[in-house]
Amino acid sequence: MKSKKTQYMTSMALFLAIEIILVVTPLGYIPIGPLNATTMHIPVIIAGIILGKKAGAELGFVFGLTSMIRATIQPGITSFCFSPFVTIGTISGNYKSLLIAFVPRILLGYLAGLIFEIMKNKGHENSGVLAGALVGALTNTVLVLSGIYVFFGNAYASSLNVAYSGLIGLLLGVVTTNGILEAILAAVVSLAVYKAMKPLLKK
């Protein structure tokens, strides 16, 4: 029991270190227009698959925390969506910013682990990795953008200098481009890492 707990803590420390490296380097967030493409979701997904849905949710919380901190200390024109401590012009973040920053990221890791667990128990291990990664990544993208639209739609459109009526089309465009690419990248990397670590997991 102690050995398993130590192994779990060591693995979580490794994933946490990877998240920190990504957030403090350009590798974690890649600016594309007003939003950022991200690789921060990949360690969260892999943690959920390898260590379980609870670990995925915990690392997802860390992802959300780093997202809020980054939006606070390096604010952009839409950072109010992710931090209650940011004011851009007359637009301020609030508690809803925390919902956008944390809830999708926690569900990202949890769902990746849950779907993998269900499919693995049915004998579809590799498919479970791919499905968990795809669903987790798309859940994160869709919930973040939905939260922006529902909670900050007018303010977000104003900050981008676009008409509110065209905002949903803009956000859907992000889902079908950045969102799908991030999900595919997560699936490919997660399966490769899982296969590489599988012999160690058996031990």
C-alpha positions as CSV (number, residue, x, y, z in Angstrom):
1,M,0.0,0.0,0.0
2,K,2.8,2.4,1.0
3,S,4.7,1.6,-2.2
4,K,1.6,2.3,-4.4
5,K,1.0,5.6,-2.5
6,T,4.6,6.6,-3.0
7,Q,4.5,5.7,-6.7
8,Y,1.3,7.7,-7.1
9,M,2.8,10.8,-5.3
10,T,6.0,10.5,-7.4
11,S,4.0,10.3,-10.6
12,M,1.8,13.2,-9.7
13,A,4.9,15.3,-8.8
14,L,6.3,14.5,-12.3
15,F,3.1,15.6,-14.0
16,L,3.0,18.7,-11.9
17,A,6.5,19.5,-12.9
18,I,5.6,19.1,-16.6
19,E,2.6,21.5,-16.1
20,I,4.9,24.1,-14.5
21,I,7.5,23.8,-17.3
22,L,4.7,24.3,-19.9
23,V,3.2,27.3,-18.2
24,V,6.5,29.2,-17.7
25,T,7.7,28.5,-21.3
26,P,6.1,29.3,-24.7
27,L,5.3,25.6,-25.0
28,G,2.2,25.7,-22.9
29,Y,0.3,28.6,-24.5
30,I,0.6,29.5,-28.1
31,P,-1.1,32.8,-29.0
32,I,-3.4,32.6,-31.9
33,G,-5.5,35.8,-32.2
34,P,-7.3,36.7,-29.0
35,L,-7.1,33.2,-27.6
36,N,-4.2,30.7,-27.0
37,A,-3.8,27.2,-28.4
38,T,-2.5,25.1,-25.5
39,T,-0.6,21.9,-24.8
40,M,-1.4,22.2,-21.1
41,H,-4.3,19.8,-21.4
42,I,-2.0,16.9,-22.5
43,P,-0.4,16.1,-19.1
44,V,-3.8,16.4,-17.5
45,I,-5.3,13.8,-19.9
46,I,-2.3,11.4,-19.5
47,A,-2.5,11.7,-15.7
48,G,-6.2,10.8,-15.8
49,I,-5.6,7.8,-18.0
50,I,-2.5,6.5,-16.2
51,L,-3.2,7.4,-12.6
52,G,-7.0,7.5,-12.7
53,K,-9.8,10.0,-12.9
54,K,-9.2,11.5,-9.5
55,A,-5.6,12.3,-10.5
56,G,-6.8,13.8,-13.7
57,A,-9.2,16.0,-11.9
58,E,-6.5,17.1,-9.5
59,L,-4.1,18.0,-12.3
60,G,-6.9,19.7,-14.1
61,F,-7.3,21.9,-11.0
62,V,-3.7,22.8,-11.4
63,F,-4.2,23.6,-15.0
64,G,-7.1,25.9,-14.1
65,L,-5.0,27.6,-11.4
66,T,-2.1,28.3,-13.7
67,S,-4.6,29.6,-16.3
68,M,-6.0,32.1,-13.7
69,I,-2.5,33.1,-12.5
70,R,-1.2,33.6,-16.0
71,A,-4.3,35.7,-17.0
72,T,-3.7,37.8,-13.8
73,I,0.0,38.5,-14.2
74,Q,0.2,38.6,-18.0
75,P,-3.2,40.0,-18.9
76,G,-4.4,40.3,-22.5
77,I,-7.5,41.9,-23.9
78,T,-9.7,38.9,-22.9
79,S,-8.0,37.8,-19.6
80,F,-11.0,39.0,-17.6
81,C,-12.7,35.8,-18.8
82,F,-10.2,33.7,-16.7
83,S,-9.4,35.9,-13.7
84,P,-11.6,37.8,-11.3
85,F,-8.6,40.1,-10.6
86,V,-8.3,41.6,-14.1
87,T,-9.9,44.7,-15.4
88,I,-9.5,45.7,-19.0
89,G,-10.9,49.1,-19.6
90,T,-14.3,49.1,-18.0
91,I,-14.6,45.3,-18.1
92,S,-13.8,43.3,-15.0
93,G,-13.6,39.6,-14.3
94,N,-15.7,38.1,-11.5
95,Y,-16.5,34.7,-9.9
96,K,-17.7,33.5,-13.3
97,S,-14.1,33.8,-14.5
98,L,-13.2,31.1,-11.9
99,L,-15.9,28.8,-13.3
100,I,-14.4,29.2,-16.8
101,A,-10.8,28.7,-15.6
102,F,-11.4,25.7,-13.3
103,V,-14.5,23.7,-14.2
104,P,-13.6,22.7,-17.8
105,R,-10.1,21.8,-16.8
106,I,-11.2,19.6,-13.9
107,L,-13.7,17.8,-16.1
108,L,-11.0,17.4,-18.8
109,G,-8.9,15.2,-16.6
110,Y,-11.8,13.4,-14.9
111,L,-13.6,12.5,-18.1
112,A,-10.4,11.3,-19.8
113,G,-9.8,8.9,-16.9
114,L,-13.4,7.8,-16.6
115,I,-13.8,7.0,-20.3
116,F,-10.5,5.2,-20.4
117,E,-11.5,3.2,-17.3
118,I,-14.9,2.2,-18.8
119,M,-13.5,1.2,-22.2
120,K,-10.5,-0.6,-20.7
121,N,-12.8,-2.8,-18.6
122,K,-14.6,-3.7,-21.8
123,G,-11.3,-4.8,-23.4
124,H,-10.8,-1.7,-25.5
125,E,-7.6,-0.3,-24.0
126,N,-6.0,1.6,-26.8
127,S,-9.4,2.9,-28.0
128,G,-10.1,4.0,-24.5
129,V,-6.9,6.1,-24.5
130,L,-7.9,7.8,-27.8
131,A,-11.6,8.3,-26.8
132,G,-10.6,9.6,-23.3
133,A,-8.2,12.1,-24.8
134,L,-10.5,13.3,-27.5
135,V,-13.6,13.7,-25.3
136,G,-11.5,15.3,-22.5
137,A,-9.9,17.8,-24.8
138,L,-13.1,18.7,-26.7
139,T,-15.0,19.0,-23.4
140,N,-12.4,21.6,-22.2
141,T,-12.6,23.6,-25.4
142,V,-16.4,23.6,-25.7
143,L,-17.0,24.4,-22.0
144,V,-14.4,27.3,-22.0
145,L,-15.8,28.9,-25.1
146,S,-19.4,28.3,-24.0
147,G,-18.6,29.9,-20.6
148,I,-17.2,32.9,-22.4
149,Y,-20.3,33.2,-24.6
150,V,-22.8,32.8,-21.7
151,F,-21.0,34.8,-19.0
152,F,-19.1,37.4,-20.9
153,G,-20.5,37.4,-24.4
154,N,-21.1,41.1,-24.9
155,A,-17.9,42.1,-23.1
156,Y,-15.9,39.6,-25.0
157,A,-17.3,40.7,-28.4
158,S,-16.7,44.3,-27.4
159,S,-13.0,43.6,-26.4
160,L,-12.5,42.0,-29.8
161,N,-14.3,44.8,-31.6
162,V,-16.8,42.4,-33.3
163,A,-20.5,42.3,-33.3
164,Y,-22.2,40.2,-30.6
165,S,-24.4,38.6,-33.3
166,G,-21.2,37.2,-35.0
167,L,-19.6,36.0,-31.8
168,I,-21.0,32.5,-31.8
169,G,-19.7,32.0,-35.3
170,L,-16.3,33.1,-34.2
171,L,-16.3,30.8,-31.3
172,L,-17.5,27.8,-33.3
173,G,-14.7,28.5,-35.7
174,V,-12.2,28.1,-32.8
175,V,-13.8,24.8,-31.9
176,T,-13.6,23.4,-35.4
177,T,-10.0,24.5,-35.9
178,N,-7.9,24.9,-32.7
179,G,-10.2,22.7,-30.6
180,I,-10.1,19.7,-33.0
181,L,-6.4,20.1,-33.6
182,E,-5.7,20.2,-29.8
183,A,-7.9,17.1,-29.4
184,I,-6.1,15.1,-32.1
185,L,-2.7,16.1,-30.8
186,A,-3.7,15.0,-27.3
187,A,-5.0,11.7,-28.5
188,V,-1.8,10.9,-30.5
189,V,0.5,11.9,-27.7
190,S,-1.5,10.2,-25.0
191,L,-1.5,6.9,-26.9
192,A,2.2,7.1,-27.5
193,V,3.0,7.9,-23.9
194,Y,0.6,5.2,-22.6
195,K,2.2,2.5,-24.8
196,A,5.7,3.6,-23.7
197,M,4.7,3.5,-20.1
198,K,2.6,0.3,-20.2
199,P,5.5,-2.1,-19.3
200,L,6.3,0.1,-16.3
201,L,2.6,0.2,-15.2
202,K,2.5,-3.6,-15.3
203,K,5.4,-3.8,-12.9
